[in-house]
Amino acid sequence: MGLSGRERRILAQIEQALEREDPELARRVAAINRIEAVGGLPERPYGGRARLWALTHGWVIVAAVALVVVLLLVAVLAT
């Protein structure tokens, strides 16, 4: 649903007043508008590194659990 010319002018006036009164809120609103225009959240700079860290630690946990299961199985079979 598009805005009429009058509605766009009113919205622009409201945005200008907001920028004058509360620049931090105006910055956040602009960031939200950019996200909606692009169609998703921007990639965080540490996103790839954090993902790699979680993946590595996940595999370490899986390996530790597998080792415990194997050791328990060996202990049961040895007795």
N, C-alpha and C positions, 0 to 999 in steps of 0.2 A: 504494500500500500504506500504510494508516494505521497509526499507532502506538497501542498500548494505553495506558491510563491510567498504568500502572506505568512503561512506557517513556518517556512524556512527562515524568513526574516525575524520572526518572533523567537525562534529557536536560537538564531545567531546572536540576538540581543541578550538572551538569557545566558548563553555560553560566555559572552564577553563580560557580563556582570559577574559571573561566577569566577572567571579568571582574575578579575580585579579584587574580589572579596576573599577568595580562598584558592590561591595558586596551587597548593598541594592537591586539593580535591580535583581541580581542573586537570592536573597532570595525570591523576589516576583515571579520570573519565576518558581522557585522550588515549591512555594505554588500553583501556577496555575497548574503545572504538577501533583501535588498530588491530587488536586481537580478533574482534568480530569481523573486520574487513578481510584479514588474512585467512581466517577460518581455523584457527587453532592457537594453542599456547606456543610462545616462542621457546626454542630449545635453550635450556639453561647451560651456562658455560661448563659447569661441572657434571652435566648429565651423563656424558659418555664415561667419564672416570668413575662416577658413582655406580653406574650400571655394571662396569667391569669388576669393581670391588665386590658388589653383591653377588655377581655370577661366580667369581672365584671362591668366595666364602661359602656360597651354597654348595659348590662341588666338594669343598673340604668337609663340610658337614655330612654330605652324602657318603663320602669315602670313609669317614670315621664311623658312621652308623654301620656301613657294610663290614668294616673290620670287626666291630663289636659282635655283629651277628655271626661272622665266620668263627671268631674265637669262642663264642658261646657254643656253636655247633661242634667245634673240635673238642671242647671240654665235655660236652654231653656224650659224644661218641667215644671219648677216651676212658670214661668211667664205666 
